[in-house]
């Protein structure tokens, strides 16, 4: 696991949510913390990519002891944030998770399963979790895959996976959280109904 890293995508403007998603709280835990903690529990170091609202998100990440990288052009979309994170991976990294900050709750055992599965199949370049037949987050990439994305700026994650269809594993899990995607107020409310209080936390530089 020490040769795996995780890129947490937290650069978005949260326009549909109306509030900064990384700093939203449920049961006194921010969304950013909820996404990062399962990685830390299995000794995988997260790298948080910031963009819009960067100072506040970076301040919070620093309080958690988590490294941040700022995407200077977040308006260019997710691919620009992915590249910002990939460019800061240590040379010893062999696997990297790509995890949007608005997909909290994935179990550490699911992360371990994805990493061990991708490692076990030397011909595979990527893996994604599946729950009841539906693919979810996070995606995990082998070095050859992310180096391909860095070398060809026309590629985003979707086109990268389309270019290697026979080398992408679909790993069935028992973890429904891999399908969670809190993009809108309605989706957030659905999560709130599972229990717990969720609110915005204010952080300063």
Secondary structure, DSSP 8 states (H G I E B T S, - for coil): -TTEEEEEEE----TTTSS-GGGEEETTEEHHHHHHHHHHHTT-EEEEEE-TTHHHHHHHHHHTT-EEEE-TTGGG-HHHHHHHHHTT--TT--EEEEEETT-----HHHHHHHHHHHHH-TT--EEEEEETTEEEEEEEEEHHHHHHHHH-TT--HHHHHHHTGGGEEEEE-S-GGGG----SHHHHHHHHTTSS-EEE-----
